[in-house]
Amino acid sequence: MTTTKIPHFVRPMTEGDLNFIRNSWLKSYALSNFRRYMTPQVYYSEHSDLVNDLLPKASTLLACDPEDETHIYAYICFELCGDVLVIHYCYVKELYRELGLASKLISLIQDSASSSVTIATHANELFPPLEKKFRIIYNPYFVWRKRA
């Protein structure tokens, strides 16, 4: 099991978390190379539809302050598709990066899923070390197959 350098409590997403998750996902992914040649209007219009479609269908776990579970450090949005674990997005607030929270969340869902393969549908510059450590396959097209 992966350890972290910060005390935290892991819980499922609630309705009250939705705005934070949508906004942080869209704003942080807007900084990735994925959006490089898109206008902000195209990105925010299309990607918000995708995020809004994924969130109710997938599971989302949050790492929070153990004394205030509304203080979110990180989250991971994922689903199990047959024997494939699909990570749609993993986000850690900048202040809490490099403390092992992303690794902890990925370990937690990989340990609880009986899947032989883990796919990520979103990636940014922070992804390569996690990809290697957890043997994750980046496949952005998998998300479109799920929406069809």
N, C-alpha and C positions, 0 to 999 in steps of 0.2 A: 504494500500500500504506500502511496506517495504521501510524504509529509509536507507541511507548509510552515512558513516562518511567521504566521499570524493566526491567532485564535479566530475561529469562524464557526458558523452554524450553517448547515446545508438544509434547504427547504424547497418545496415545489413553488412554482410561480403562483401568484394569486392575481385576481382581477386588478387590484391596486398597483401591481407591478407593470402592467401592460404598457403604459405610456413611457416609463423609463426604458423598458426593453426595446420598444419600437424606435424611440428617438436615438438611443445609444447605438443600436445596430445600424440604422440608416446613416447617422452622422459619422461613425467610425469607419464603416465600409466605403463611404464616399471618398475617403482619403486613400483607398487602395488603388492599385493599378487597374482594377476592373473598370473603374469609372473614368479613367484617364482621358478617353476621347469622346465622352458623352457630355452633353450639356447638363447642368444641374436639374433643369426641368425634366429632361428625359429620365435621368437616374431616379430622382425622387418620386416621380409619378409611377414608373414601372416597378421599381424595387419596393416601394411601400405596398403595392398590390401583392407582390411576392411574399413579403414579410407578414402581411395581414392574412394571407392564405395559409402560411406555414404555422403560425403561432397556435391557432386552435387545434391543429391536427397533431402537432409534435408535443413532446414533454419539455419542460424547461426547469432546470434546477438552479438555485441561486446560492451563492456563498455570501453570508451576511455577518454583520457584527453580532456576536453572541448575546450582547446586552441590549441590542436594538435591531431586531430583524427587518426593520424598514430601511436600515443603512446597508445597501447592497454593495459588495466588493466586486462580484463577478457573477456571470451566469453562463450556462450552456444550454442550447436548444438542440434537441436530438429526437430521433425516433428509430424504432427497430422495424426494418422492412424485410420480412422473412428472416433469413440468417445474416442480414447485413445491418450493422449499426451505422446510422447516418447522422453525422454531426452537421447541423445546419449553420450554427454560429456559436462561437465561444468568445466572450468579451470579459476583459478585466479592466476596471478603472485604472487610469494611468498611475495614480498614486500607489496602487497595490500590485503593480506588475513586478515580476522577478521575485515573488514571494511564494511561488508554487501553487497558486490557486487554480490556474488553468490545468496544470498537471493533475492536481487533486480531483477536479471535476471530471476530467477525461478518464482517469483511473477508476473513479467511482462508477461511471456508466459502463466502461469496458468490463469491469469485474462483475457487474450485475447482469450484463447481457450475455447470452450464450451465442455470440456471433463469432464467426471465423474471420470476418472482414470488417474494417472500419473505413468509412468513406466520409470525406468532408466536402460539403457543397460550396463553402465559402473559404477563402484564404487571403491573407495579407502578408506583410513583411515579417510578422511575428510567428507565422505558421511553420516555417522550415524546421526549427528544432523540435517542435511537437510532432510534426509529421514523421520525423526519423525516430524519435523516442518511442512513439506509440504505434508505429507502422501504419500510419493513416494514408489512404490513397485519396488524393485530391481529384474529384470528379464533379465539376460544376454542372455538368449536363444531367446528372442524376436528379437534381431538383426539378428540372423541366419534365422529365419522365413521370415524376410523381404528380405533377399538376395536370397532366393530360387526362 
